[in-house]
Amino acid sequence: MDIFSDAVGALTSQLSGLWPQPKEKPQLVDGKLRACPGTPNCVSSESTNPLFKIAPLAFSGSPEQAWADLKTVIGEQGGIVHDEGKEYLWSTFTVPVFGFIDDVEFRLNASEGVIHVRSASRLGISDLGVNRGRVEQLRTALQNVRHHR
């Protein structure tokens, strides 16, 4: 099975270089995550549109520990962190085989005990629920990390 995984990884790596860079640099806009572009390949906990809305990642305890746990989970789930500030983090995830790159951004709101999240595909219109599913996987993994500590 390792041979198959290695082959898929190699193919994904080759294809991911073909996909474009983000249209705009992922960053906070007026202290919030960027709005979804209007296509159903994006979810955001800061959206008011039910099509894009997803719950933020809730935490209890230390915001610093929650932020550290998030970075651990991103790495364990195959993401790469590209930019990180005190309350903002931009990562990318590559969809296996096809090499599609999705931008996943996070904004820490310590006073509310949540980490807001935005996950969006760089290409296409529909993502067949990949971004919503990824956020739910991150949520579960983050809860597991915090529960087992």
C-alpha positions in Angstrom: 0.0 0.0 0.0 3.0 2.3 0.6 3.9 2.1 -3.1 0.3 3.2 -4.0 0.5 6.1 -1.5 3.9 7.2 -2.8 2.6 7.1 -6.4 -0.5 9.2 -5.5 1.7 11.6 -3.6 4.1 12.0 -6.6 1.2 12.6 -9.0 -0.4 15.1 -6.6 2.9 16.9 -6.2 3.3 17.2 -10.0 -0.2 18.4 -10.6 -0.3 20.9 -7.8 2.4 23.0 -9.5 -0.1 23.6 -12.4 -2.7 25.4 -10.3 -2.7 29.2 -10.0 -1.6 31.2 -7.0 -4.4 32.9 -5.0 -6.1 35.8 -6.8 -5.5 38.0 -3.8 -3.1 37.4 -0.9 -4.9 35.6 1.9 -5.1 38.1 4.8 -7.6 39.7 7.1 -9.8 42.5 5.7 -10.9 45.0 8.3 -10.0 42.5 11.0 -12.1 39.7 9.6 -11.6 36.8 7.2 -12.2 37.6 3.5 -15.7 37.0 2.2 -16.4 34.0 0.1 -16.3 34.7 -3.6 -19.9 33.8 -4.3 -19.2 30.3 -5.7 -20.2 27.1 -3.7 -16.5 26.1 -3.2 -16.0 28.1 0.0 -17.1 28.1 3.6 -16.6 30.7 6.3 -17.6 31.0 9.9 -17.8 34.7 9.4 -20.2 34.6 6.5 -23.9 35.6 7.0 -24.9 33.7 3.9 -26.3 30.2 4.8 -24.7 28.7 1.6 -21.2 29.5 3.0 -21.8 29.5 6.7 -20.0 27.0 9.0 -19.5 27.1 12.7 -16.2 28.4 14.1 -13.8 26.1 15.9 -14.7 26.5 19.6 -12.2 26.0 22.4 -11.9 26.4 26.1 -8.9 27.2 28.2 -5.8 29.0 26.9 -6.1 30.7 23.5 -2.3 30.2 23.1 -2.7 26.5 23.6 -5.7 26.3 21.2 -3.6 28.2 18.6 -0.7 25.8 19.1 -3.1 22.8 18.9 -4.5 24.2 15.6 -1.0 24.4 14.1 -0.3 20.8 15.1 -3.6 19.6 13.6 -3.0 21.4 10.4 0.3 19.6 10.0 -1.2 16.2 10.9 -4.0 16.7 8.4 -1.5 17.5 5.6 -1.7 21.3 5.5 1.2 23.7 5.1 1.3 27.0 7.1 2.4 29.9 4.8 1.7 32.9 7.0 1.1 33.3 10.7 0.5 36.3 13.0 -0.7 36.6 16.5 -4.3 36.1 15.6 -4.2 35.0 11.9 -3.0 32.0 10.1 -3.0 31.1 6.4 -2.5 27.5 5.3 -3.0 25.4 2.2 -4.2 21.9 1.7 -3.7 19.9 -1.6 -6.5 17.6 -2.7 -5.0 14.2 -3.4 -4.6 12.9 -7.0 -5.8 16.1 -8.8 -3.5 18.4 -6.8 -6.2 21.2 -6.4 -5.0 23.7 -3.8 -7.4 25.1 -1.2 -6.6 28.1 1.0 -7.6 27.7 4.6 -7.4 30.7 6.9 -8.0 31.1 10.6 -8.6 34.1 12.9 -8.3 33.7 16.6 -11.0 35.4 18.7 -9.8 34.8 22.2 -12.5 36.8 23.9 -15.2 34.6 22.3 -13.3 31.3 22.7 -13.4 30.6 19.0 -11.2 30.3 16.0 -12.9 31.6 12.9 -12.2 29.6 9.7 -12.4 30.1 5.9 -11.7 27.3 3.5 -11.9 28.0 -0.2 -10.8 26.3 -3.5 -8.7 28.3 -5.8 -10.3 26.9 -9.0 -13.7 25.9 -10.1 -17.2 26.5 -9.0 -18.2 23.5 -6.9 -15.9 21.5 -4.6 -18.4 18.7 -3.9 -18.3 19.6 -0.2 -14.5 19.2 0.1 -14.0 22.5 2.0 -16.9 21.9 4.4 -15.7 18.4 5.0 -12.1 19.6 5.7 -13.3 22.1 8.3 -15.3 19.4 10.0 -12.2 17.1 10.0 -10.1 19.8 11.5 -12.8 20.5 14.1 -12.8 16.8 15.1 -9.0 16.5 15.1 -8.7 19.7 17.2 -11.3 18.3 19.7 -9.4 15.0 19.9 -6.1 16.8 20.6 -7.5 18.9 23.3 -9.4 16.0 24.8 -6.4 13.7 25.0 -4.1 16.3 26.6 
